[in-house]
Amino acid sequence: MGGARALEWAVMYPERVQRCAVISIGAASTAEQIAFAQAQTLAIRQDPNFNGGDYYGGPSPEEGLALARRIAHITYRSAAELEGRFGREPQASESPLRGEALASRGRYQVESYLDHQGNKLVKRFDANSYIALTEALMSHDVCRGRGTLAETLARSTARFFVAAVDSDRLYFPSQSHELARALPGDVDVQVIQAPIGHDGFLTEIGQLGGQLRSSFLA
């Protein structure tokens, strides 16, 4: 969301935006990104407690929100990171192969991890807010009503800094390269090397410190 907003502001307000860093986002959400997002919003809306979004004063759609977060978190991490960190190991003394019913069986470590991520978000986030932010990103398209990508970006006079995570499977590095090619001038894509996936833009942001300083303070 931060990268999408930065890109939009640079185009909307060229007189106010002099520097613009666009990290781990493309010019528009792809069909696959929209598909992942739709699964998340649907998980919330199908929670029995959602009540059309009017759940305030009653039970909130916690199960749906937690499920939405599970779906999202899978896209934030790479397959290699999940495999290396959890593999097929069971959670502590639990056995995924025991139990006659799904509700009574044990969990794999990766399931426990996703449960933790989902339950943690429920304690600090509102379901309607989650839907609003998710659908805003689904609609992200800086070119809407503005022409081609090159024509759209030509409206901005900002100095751009573009970066991507090499293992990102949510916002692919190719989207950052497409954006950089359409920008005026010669804009390189800085690559964050992080095996964990999309979240590498958070955990390894220090890799960009020198490049950001040289690009924006020059």
N, C-alpha and C positions, 0 to 999 in steps of 0.2 A: 504493500500500500504506500509506503514511503517513497519508493522509486517512481511509482505511477503518479503520485501527487507532484513530486519534484518535476517530472517531465511535463505534466500538464501546466504547472505554474510557469515554467520557462517559456512555453508557447503562448499562454494567455497574457502574461505580463512581462514582455521583453524589456520594458523600461525599468522594471524593478528587480529582475533576476540577472545577476552578473556572473554567477558561478552555479553550476548544476551537476551534482553527482547522481548518477543513475546506476544503482547497484542491484544486480540479480532481478531484473525485470525487463520485459520487452516493450515494444511499441503498442501491443494489444494482447489481450488474453487469447490464447489458442483454444480450439475446440476441446482438447484434452483438459486444459486447465479449467474451462467452464464445466466440463463433465465432473471432475473431482469436486468442484465447488457445489454443483447441484446436488450431489450425493450428501454433502454436509448439511445444506439448508433443508433438504428433504428429511434427513434424520431428525432434525429439530421439529419441523412442522408435523411429523407423524407421531411425535410423542403425545400420549393421551392428555398430558397436562398443558400442552401448548395453548389450547383453547383459542385458536385464531390469533394468537399474539397477546390476548388479554388475560394473562395469568397472574397479574400483580394482585396481591392480597390473598392468593391461594397457592397451591403447590406449583412450583415452577418446573419446566420441562428439563429436568436435570439429566435424565437418561439420554434424551435426544441430543442435548448439548455435549455430553461426554462422548457420545458416539461420533458426533461431528468432529470433535477434537482428535479422536483416534484416527479417523480417515485423513484429516489434514496432516497429522504428525507423520504418518507413513510417507507422505510426499515430501516432508521436510528433511528426511534422512535417506541415505542411499541404501541400496540393497546390500552392498558390501559392508557397510557399517553395521547394519542390523544382523547380518550373518556372523561377522566377526565378533560382535559384542554378545550375541545371545545364542546363535546357532539354533539347535533343536533341543536345548537343555530345558528340563522342567524347572519350575519355580520352587526352590527349596525342597520340601518333602512332598510337594504335590506331584501327582502323576496324571498327565493328560490322557493316558490310556486306561485309567480306572474310572469307574462310575457308569451306571446304566443310563443315566439321563445327562443331557448336556449341562444342566444346572449343577450337577453334582460332581462333574469331572474336574480334575486338576488343570492347571494352566502351564503353558510353556513360559519361559522367562520373558519372551517378547510380548506375550499377552499381558503379563503382569505389568510390564513397562508401559504399554498402551493404556491399561486400566489406570495406572498412576497419573499419566498425563491427562487423561480425560477427567478424572475426579479432581485433580488440582485446578483445572480451568473452571469447573463448575463453581468453585468457592469464590472466584474473583471476577466472573464475567457474566453479563446478561445475554440471554438467548436472542432477544430481538436485536441487540447491538451486533451480535455475531452475524446474524442474517444480513443486516444492513451493510456491514463492512464487506462481507463475502460477496454480496450481489453487486456492490460498487466495483469490486475487482473483476467480477464476471463481465461487467460492461466496459471495462477499461479499453479504450481505443483512441489514442491521441490524434488519429487521422479523421475521426468522425466529423463530417461536414467541412473538412479543411483541404481535401485533395490528397495527393500522394504523400508518402512518408517524407520524401525529400522536400516537397513544397511546404508541408506542415512544419518541419523542423527549421526551415529557412526563415520562419517568422521570428525565431528566437535569436538574440544576439549574445547569449550567454556562452561562457567557456565551459565546455562539457567534460566530464570525467565519467567514463563508462567502465564498469567492472562486472565480472561474472565468476561464479564458483565452478571449478572444472568438473565436479561430480554432481552438479545440480540436476535433478530429474523433475523438478517442478517448473522452473523457468530456465530453459536450456541455454547454455552459452551461445548457441547459434542465434538466439533472439537478440542478445547483446551485440553480436557482430553485425546483424542486420541493421540494428539501430545506429551503430557507429558508422557503417558505410553510408548511411543516408544523411548523416550530419555534415554541415559545411566544414570544409577544411579536412585535415588529416587527424582523425581521432582514433587512437589505439584502444583496444579492450584490455584492461588490466585483469589478470587471471588470479583468483584466489585458489591456492592449492589446498584442498581440504577433502579428506576421504568421506566425510559424514554426509555430504549432500548440501541442500539449500541452506541449512542452518549454519553452514560454514561462513556465510556473510556476517554472522554474529560472532561466532567463536574465534574466527581467524581474521577479524577486521583489521587487526594490527599489521597484517601483511601489507596493507595499503597506505600505512602512515606516511612513508617517504614519498610515494607517488602523489598522494593528495597534497602534501606540502609543496612539492615541486610544481604541481600543476596549478594550484590555486593561489599560491603566495608569490609566484614569479611575476 
